[in-house]
């Protein structure tokens, strides 16, 4: 999935690809991704299915 990171002024910083595997349709999963950016917020941008 792609996540857009925002600074504390709500300006986009970067789009980050986070790979999440083995999640069934309608299910949920927790994940953690450490980044080198100091983001004030993050929003889901795109989820793709292979």
PyMOL commands that set and color helices and strands:
alter all, ss='L'
color gray80, all
select strands_A, chain A and resi 2-6+12-17+41-46
alter strands_A, ss='S'
color yellow, strands_A
deselect
rebuild
show_as cartoon
